[in-house]
Amino acid sequence: MSAFYSEDKYVESKARTAVIIIASFIIMLCAGSVYAWSVFVNPLIREYNFTTTDTQMVFGFILALFAVAMLFGNFPERKWGPRITSIMGSFFFTAGYLTASLSGGRLWLITTGLGVLSGIGMALGYIPVLTSLNMWLPKYKGLATGIAASGFGGGAILMSYIAESLLQKGMAVLDVFKWLGIILGSLFFLASLFLTRPRWESDAIKRQKLQFSYLEILKDRRYWVLFYTVFAAAFSGLFVTGNLKPLGISFGVSKTSAALGIGIMSIGNAIGRLTWGQLFDMIGARASILISIISVVTLPVIMLFTMHSDTSFIVLVLLFGFCFGADVTLYAANVASVWGVRKLGIIYPMVFLAYGISAIAGPVVGGMFYDLTGSYNSAMIVSSIVCFTAFVVYGLLMPAPVKERIKKSDY
């Protein structure tokens, strides 16, 4: 069988590459299930008297710990490889949901289980998938990160389908956590068994010591521009994601459509991440990132004035998911193109830490505004303003890109 990609004497088949892509996608589906969090907002408020702010703090903490854990995910990945690292992630992920199911509704224990344990598990799955896919598809950084990110973005479809089905049957929210841990954790584990690096990369990593200086990165203006841009651009997207179901209901959308919106947004998000990855490969980082940011700036404002029917809600949520899908895809691809694929697993988590900060800020600000005013209107305006600053910062301060070339040292 002809090779999809070869390096020197090594040849890998298309079938082997396809297996890696499918396994990677499944892992990302499980890890990205967190984006269906708004399914649990009303049940937690109803069954355990949580405030909206409480529920968004849990959601924000999950993504924040996920971002922090990614800083350390590269070390086991480089030492033990993607398979062992991802298997470890599946254990942490499952343990987190089982811990939440045994919490008795205590906020701190739900946060510990879903935030700390499942957050670590998500990171230990995300990093090996992201780095190994870029190694398997080194000429197509946008496509590689798009495949990984689309799985992560589409995870909410799987989560919302399972969770909504169980909740509609009258199952308590903590029991839903238990079954999600068992079902998604098993899929996570089984897919992890198929992860591996290309043989040329395995040999190269054994032979070479990665030259890297954290201080050098922290002195690089491009890092700080990307850090702030990720924070501000994600602020708006995560505010909408974390509050989506109650946000729709507050605008008069039916409960059925509000719940359906979670899956619809995930479909848009997954398609968007693949599409934005392709766009990155076609027009480059600067143009694709600026287009994506301005789309996420304008959509919340449009939603504010037009989202008053089930049809408009579904259409706008689909568009918003598509545009927000650029957030993870483009910045990971930008890091890989600037610093090289072998440093992606180290530098991208440093950039992604900004995503973790916005994961707390965006949803929690939205929840606080709603608790104080009974409306999401002010939060939607604030989220667009914050996101617009990302457009200004990236457009004015990000250095013009040099012509990208694939070199062995970049892998």
Secondary structure per residue as TSV (DSSP state, phi and psi in degrees):
chain	resnum	aa	ss	phi	psi
A	1	M	-	360.0	138.7
A	2	S	-	-68.3	152.6
A	3	A	E	-82.0	142.2
A	4	F	E	-76.2	-37.0
A	5	Y	E	-157.0	143.4
A	6	S	E	-135.4	152.9
A	7	E	E	-134.4	113.2
A	8	D	T	57.2	-119.9
A	9	K	T	-86.5	-7.1
A	10	Y	E	-88.8	142.8
A	11	V	E	-134.2	129.5
A	12	E	E	-117.8	139.6
A	13	S	E	-79.3	159.4
A	14	K	H	-64.0	-36.4
A	15	A	H	-62.3	-42.6
A	16	R	H	-64.6	-42.2
A	17	T	H	-62.6	-40.9
A	18	A	H	-63.1	-39.9
A	19	V	H	-62.2	-42.8
A	20	I	H	-61.9	-43.4
A	21	I	H	-63.4	-44.8
A	22	I	H	-64.6	-46.3
A	23	A	H	-61.8	-41.6
A	24	S	H	-62.0	-42.3
A	25	F	H	-63.1	-41.7
A	26	I	H	-64.9	-42.6
A	27	I	H	-59.8	-43.9
A	28	M	H	-67.4	-33.5
A	29	L	H	-58.1	-45.6
A	30	C	H	-67.1	-46.6
A	31	A	H	-65.5	-37.3
A	32	G	G	-81.1	1.1
A	33	S	G	-61.1	-18.3
A	34	V	G	-57.3	-25.0
A	35	Y	G	-71.0	-6.2
A	36	A	G	-92.4	17.8
A	37	W	G	-55.5	-34.0
A	38	S	G	-62.5	-15.8
A	39	V	G	-58.3	-33.5
A	40	F	G	-92.2	-7.1
A	41	V	H	-60.2	-57.3
A	42	N	H	-65.5	-42.5
A	43	P	H	-59.2	-38.6
A	44	L	H	-69.2	-37.7
A	45	I	H	-65.9	-43.2
A	46	R	H	-71.9	-44.1
A	47	E	H	-86.6	-28.8
A	48	Y	H	-130.3	13.8
A	49	N	-	59.7	31.6
A	50	F	-	-67.5	151.5
A	51	T	-	-87.9	165.7
A	52	T	H	-59.8	-38.7
A	53	T	H	-61.3	-41.5
A	54	D	H	-57.2	-47.6
A	55	T	H	-64.2	-36.7
A	56	Q	H	-76.0	-26.0
A	57	M	H	-66.2	-39.0
A	58	V	H	-63.2	-48.7
A	59	F	H	-59.0	-45.9
A	60	G	H	-63.7	-38.5
A	61	F	H	-67.6	-36.3
A	62	I	H	-58.6	-51.4
A	63	L	H	-70.1	-33.4
A	64	A	H	-65.9	-46.5
A	65	L	H	-66.8	-34.1
A	66	F	H	-58.7	-45.9
A	67	A	H	-65.9	-41.6
A	68	V	H	-65.4	-44.7
A	69	A	H	-63.5	-28.0
A	70	M	H	-63.4	-26.2
A	71	L	H	-59.8	-29.1
A	72	F	H	-106.4	-6.7
A	73	G	H	-66.7	-24.2
A	74	N	H	-69.2	-29.4
A	75	F	H	-66.9	-50.7
A	76	P	H	-66.2	-30.9
A	77	E	H	-64.1	-42.1
A	78	R	H	-73.8	-31.1
A	79	K	H	-81.5	-45.2
A	80	W	H	-110.8	-8.6
A	81	G	H	91.9	168.3
A	82	P	H	-67.3	-33.3
A	83	R	H	-65.7	-52.8
A	84	I	H	-63.4	-41.8
A	85	T	H	-62.0	-44.5
A	86	S	H	-69.7	-35.7
A	87	I	H	-61.7	-43.3
A	88	M	H	-56.9	-42.1
A	89	G	H	-61.1	-39.1
A	90	S	H	-64.7	-35.0
A	91	F	H	-67.5	-45.8
A	92	F	H	-62.2	-43.0
A	93	F	H	-59.2	-49.5
A	94	T	H	-63.5	-44.5
A	95	A	H	-60.0	-34.7
A	96	G	H	-64.5	-45.7
A	97	Y	H	-69.6	-36.5
A	98	L	H	-67.2	-37.6
A	99	T	H	-62.5	-45.0
A	100	A	H	-61.1	-36.1
A	101	S	H	-68.6	-22.5
A	102	L	T	-100.5	12.3
A	103	S	S	-76.0	-19.3
A	104	G	T	67.1	19.0
A	105	G	T	84.0	8.1
A	106	R	-	-77.1	125.7
A	107	L	H	-58.4	-45.1
A	108	W	H	-65.1	-32.8
A	109	L	H	-78.8	-35.9
A	110	I	H	-63.2	-42.7
A	111	T	I	-65.0	-39.7
A	112	T	I	-64.6	-45.5
A	113	G	I	-67.0	-56.0
A	114	L	I	-75.5	-35.9
A	115	G	I	-77.3	-61.5
A	116	V	I	-72.5	-58.2
A	117	L	I	-71.8	-53.0
A	118	S	H	-69.7	-30.5
A	119	G	H	-61.8	-42.5
A	120	I	H	-63.9	-43.1
A	121	G	H	-60.9	-42.4
A	122	M	H	-59.7	-43.5
A	123	A	H	-64.9	-40.9
A	124	L	H	-71.9	-14.7
A	125	G	H	-92.1	-37.1
A	126	Y	H	-67.3	-48.9
A	127	I	H	-61.6	-50.4
A	128	P	H	-64.2	-33.2
A	129	V	H	-66.0	-48.5
A	130	L	H	-62.3	-46.7
A	131	T	H	-71.2	-41.7
A	132	S	H	-68.8	-38.0
A	133	L	H	-63.6	-39.6
A	134	N	H	-66.9	-28.0
A	135	M	H	-74.2	-37.1
A	136	W	H	-74.8	-26.9
A	137	L	S	-126.0	60.8
A	138	P	T	-67.5	-22.9
A	139	K	T	-85.7	-6.7
A	140	Y	-	-133.0	68.5
A	141	K	H	-61.5	-41.1
A	142	G	H	-63.8	-42.2
A	143	L	H	-65.2	-43.7
A	144	A	H	-61.6	-49.5
A	145	T	H	-69.6	-29.5
A	146	G	H	-65.9	-41.0
A	147	I	H	-63.1	-47.6
A	148	A	H	-62.1	-47.5
A	149	A	H	-70.2	-31.4
A	150	S	H	-67.9	-36.5
A	151	G	H	-64.1	-43.5
A	152	F	H	-63.7	-41.6
A	153	G	H	-71.0	-31.9
A	154	G	H	-81.9	-6.4
A	155	G	H	-58.5	-30.0
A	156	A	H	-65.4	-25.7
A	157	I	H	-63.6	-49.1
A	158	L	H	-63.7	-46.7
A	159	M	H	-62.0	-49.1
A	160	S	H	-64.8	-36.7
A	161	Y	H	-63.7	-48.9
A	162	I	H	-66.6	-48.2
A	163	A	H	-65.3	-45.6
A	164	E	H	-63.3	-38.8
A	165	S	H	-61.7	-43.9
A	166	L	H	-70.6	-40.1
A	167	L	H	-67.3	-38.3
A	168	Q	H	-67.7	-21.9
A	169	K	T	-84.0	2.8
A	170	G	T	90.8	9.6
A	171	M	-	-72.5	138.5
A	172	A	-	-65.1	149.2
A	173	V	H	-61.2	-34.7
A	174	L	H	-69.6	-33.3
A	175	D	H	-69.1	-32.5
A	176	V	H	-62.5	-42.7
A	177	F	H	-55.9	-41.6
A	178	K	H	-61.4	-48.8
A	179	W	H	-70.5	-31.5
A	180	L	H	-65.1	-40.7
A	181	G	H	-60.9	-41.9
A	182	I	H	-70.4	-48.3
A	183	I	H	-69.6	-54.3
A	184	L	H	-70.3	-36.4
A	185	G	H	-62.6	-36.8
A	186	S	H	-67.7	-43.2
A	187	L	H	-61.9	-42.9
A	188	F	H	-56.4	-49.1
A	189	F	H	-63.9	-48.4
A	190	L	H	-63.6	-41.0
A	191	A	H	-66.9	-32.8
A	192	S	H	-62.6	-27.8
A	193	L	T	-62.0	-21.1
A	194	F	T	-97.2	-5.5
A	195	L	-	-73.1	139.8
A	196	T	-	-161.5	164.2
A	197	R	-	-90.9	157.1
A	198	P	-	-60.3	148.9
A	199	R	H	-61.4	-35.6
A	200	W	H	-66.0	-32.3
A	201	E	H	-74.9	-38.7
A	202	S	H	-59.9	-44.4
A	203	D	H	-67.5	-39.8
A	204	A	H	-64.7	-40.6
A	205	I	H	-67.5	-35.4
A	206	K	H	-67.0	-36.5
A	207	R	H	-80.7	-32.5
A	208	Q	-	-110.6	146.8
A	209	K	-	-102.6	124.8
A	210	L	-	-67.4	122.8
A	211	Q	-	-84.4	117.6
A	212	F	-	-153.9	138.6
A	213	S	-	-132.1	116.5
A	214	Y	H	-61.0	-39.1
A	215	L	H	-62.0	-39.5
A	216	E	H	-62.0	-41.4
A	217	I	H	-66.6	-43.1
A	218	L	H	-66.8	-20.3
A	219	K	T	-87.3	-8.8
A	220	D	-	-85.9	120.2
A	221	R	H	-58.6	-33.4
A	222	R	H	-61.2	-35.3
A	223	Y	H	-62.8	-47.4
A	224	W	H	-70.2	-32.6
A	225	V	H	-64.3	-46.3
A	226	L	H	-64.7	-39.1
A	227	F	H	-59.9	-50.4
A	228	Y	H	-68.6	-39.1
A	229	T	H	-62.4	-42.2
A	230	V	H	-61.7	-44.1
A	231	F	H	-59.9	-53.9
A	232	A	H	-69.5	-38.7
A	233	A	H	-69.3	-35.5
A	234	A	H	-76.4	-23.7
A	235	F	H	-53.9	-49.8
A	236	S	H	-67.3	-46.4
A	237	G	H	-63.1	-41.6
A	238	L	H	-75.9	-29.3
A	239	F	H	-59.7	-48.6
A	240	V	H	-66.4	-44.7
A	241	T	H	-60.4	-47.4
A	242	G	H	-68.9	-25.4
A	243	N	H	-113.2	10.7
A	244	L	H	-55.2	-52.5
A	245	K	H	-63.7	-53.6
A	246	P	H	-64.7	-29.1
A	247	L	H	-62.7	-46.4
A	248	G	H	-61.2	-43.9
A	249	I	H	-62.3	-37.5
A	250	S	H	-65.9	-21.6
A	251	F	T	-94.3	9.0
A	252	G	T	89.8	9.1
A	253	V	-	-75.1	144.7
A	254	S	-	-64.4	154.1
A	255	K	H	-61.9	-35.4
A	256	T	H	-63.6	-46.9
A	257	S	H	-69.1	-35.7
A	258	A	H	-63.2	-40.8
A	259	A	H	-69.1	-40.8
A	260	L	H	-63.0	-30.7
A	261	G	H	-58.8	-29.8
A	262	I	H	-63.2	-47.0
A	263	G	H	-67.9	-38.9
A	264	I	H	-63.1	-43.6
A	265	M	H	-63.2	-37.1
A	266	S	H	-66.7	-38.1
A	267	I	H	-62.6	-47.8
A	268	G	H	-60.3	-40.3
A	269	N	H	-63.5	-45.8
A	270	A	H	-65.5	-44.8
A	271	I	H	-64.6	-40.5
A	272	G	H	-61.8	-41.3
A	273	R	H	-65.1	-38.3
A	274	L	H	-67.7	-42.6
A	275	T	H	-67.0	-45.0
A	276	W	H	-64.8	-33.4
A	277	G	H	-62.6	-42.9
A	278	Q	H	-64.0	-41.0
A	279	L	H	-63.6	-37.9
A	280	F	H	-57.8	-46.3
A	281	D	H	-65.4	-27.1
A	282	M	H	-85.6	-46.3
A	283	I	H	-116.7	-3.7
A	284	G	-	91.7	175.2
A	285	A	H	-68.1	-51.2
A	286	R	H	-59.2	-53.8
A	287	A	H	-64.0	-45.3
A	288	S	H	-66.4	-39.4
A	289	I	H	-68.6	-43.2
A	290	L	H	-65.1	-39.1
A	291	I	H	-63.3	-43.4
A	292	S	H	-65.0	-39.8
A	293	I	H	-65.3	-47.5
A	294	I	H	-65.7	-27.8
A	295	S	H	-69.3	-37.6
A	296	V	H	-76.8	-20.9
A	297	V	H	-70.3	-44.3
A	298	T	H	-82.2	-31.7
A	299	L	H	-63.3	-42.7
A	300	P	H	-59.5	-34.7
A	301	V	H	-67.0	-43.2
A	302	I	H	-61.9	-42.7
A	303	M	H	-60.7	-37.6
A	304	L	H	-59.8	-35.7
A	305	F	H	-100.9	-15.0
A	306	T	H	-122.8	-9.1
A	307	M	-	-87.1	68.8
A	308	H	-	-124.4	13.8
A	309	S	S	-141.4	161.5
A	310	D	H	-60.8	-40.4
A	311	T	H	-65.8	-48.1
A	312	S	H	-64.2	-35.8
A	313	F	H	-61.4	-48.2
A	314	I	H	-62.5	-45.0
A	315	V	H	-63.9	-46.4
A	316	L	H	-67.8	-37.9
A	317	V	H	-65.4	-39.9
A	318	L	H	-61.1	-46.4
A	319	L	H	-64.2	-42.0
A	320	F	H	-64.1	-43.1
A	321	G	H	-60.3	-41.7
A	322	F	H	-60.7	-46.8
A	323	C	H	-70.6	-40.1
A	324	F	H	-67.9	-21.5
A	325	G	T	-60.9	-18.5
A	326	A	H	-70.5	-25.8
A	327	D	H	-56.7	-52.2
A	328	V	H	-78.9	-41.7
A	329	T	H	-59.8	-53.3
A	330	L	H	-68.1	-37.8
A	331	Y	H	-74.4	-35.3
A	332	A	H	-65.1	-43.4
A	333	A	H	-64.6	-36.9
A	334	N	H	-63.1	-43.1
A	335	V	H	-62.8	-45.3
A	336	A	H	-62.2	-37.6
A	337	S	H	-74.6	-28.8
A	338	V	H	-84.7	-46.1
A	339	W	H	-110.1	-7.0
A	340	G	-	97.8	152.7
A	341	V	G	-66.0	-37.7
A	342	R	G	-68.0	-21.8
A	343	K	G	-96.2	-3.1
A	344	L	H	-58.6	-43.2
A	345	G	H	-66.7	-16.7
A	346	I	H	-98.4	-48.3
A	347	I	H	-78.1	-40.0
A	348	Y	H	-60.5	-41.1
A	349	P	H	-60.3	-30.7
A	350	M	H	-66.0	-38.8
A	351	V	H	-72.2	-40.6
A	352	F	H	-68.5	-15.7
A	353	L	H	-57.2	-32.0
A	354	A	H	-63.6	-33.9
A	355	Y	H	-64.0	-39.2
A	356	G	H	-64.8	-37.5
A	357	I	H	-65.9	-44.5
A	358	S	H	-69.5	-23.4
A	359	A	H	-65.4	-30.3
A	360	I	H	-84.3	-46.1
A	361	A	H	-64.2	-50.3
A	362	G	H	-62.5	-60.7
A	363	P	H	-62.8	-39.3
A	364	V	H	-68.7	-41.3
A	365	V	H	-59.7	-43.2
A	366	G	H	-60.8	-44.6
A	367	G	H	-64.7	-39.4
A	368	M	H	-66.4	-43.8
A	369	F	H	-59.9	-40.2
A	370	Y	H	-68.5	-42.8
A	371	D	H	-62.1	-34.0
A	372	L	H	-83.3	-36.7
A	373	T	H	-114.2	-15.0
A	374	G	S	74.2	16.4
A	375	S	-	-148.8	151.7
A	376	Y	S	-96.6	1.1
A	377	N	H	-57.6	-50.1
A	378	S	H	-63.1	-40.4
A	379	A	H	-64.2	-35.9
A	380	M	H	-67.4	-37.8
A	381	I	H	-67.9	-45.3
A	382	V	H	-60.7	-41.4
A	383	S	H	-63.1	-38.0
A	384	S	H	-68.1	-38.1
A	385	I	H	-64.6	-45.5
A	386	V	H	-61.0	-44.4
A	387	C	H	-63.5	-36.1
A	388	F	H	-62.6	-32.5
A	389	T	H	-62.8	-28.8
A	390	A	H	-64.9	-39.7
A	391	F	H	-60.4	-43.3
A	392	V	H	-67.3	-48.3
A	393	V	H	-63.1	-48.9
A	394	Y	H	-66.5	-42.8
A	395	G	H	-64.2	-37.0
A	396	L	H	-92.1	-31.7
A	397	L	H	-109.1	-17.4
A	398	M	S	-76.5	122.5
A	399	P	-	-59.4	149.4
A	400	A	-	-61.0	136.3
A	401	P	-	-71.2	147.0
A	402	V	-	-86.0	164.4
A	403	K	-	-63.9	126.1
A	404	E	-	-82.5	139.4
A	405	R	-	-137.3	147.2
A	406	I	-	-87.1	119.4
A	407	K	-	-128.0	153.0
A	408	K	G	-58.6	-36.5
A	409	S	G	-68.6	-17.1
A	410	D	G	-85.2	-15.9
A	411	Y	-	-64.7	360.0
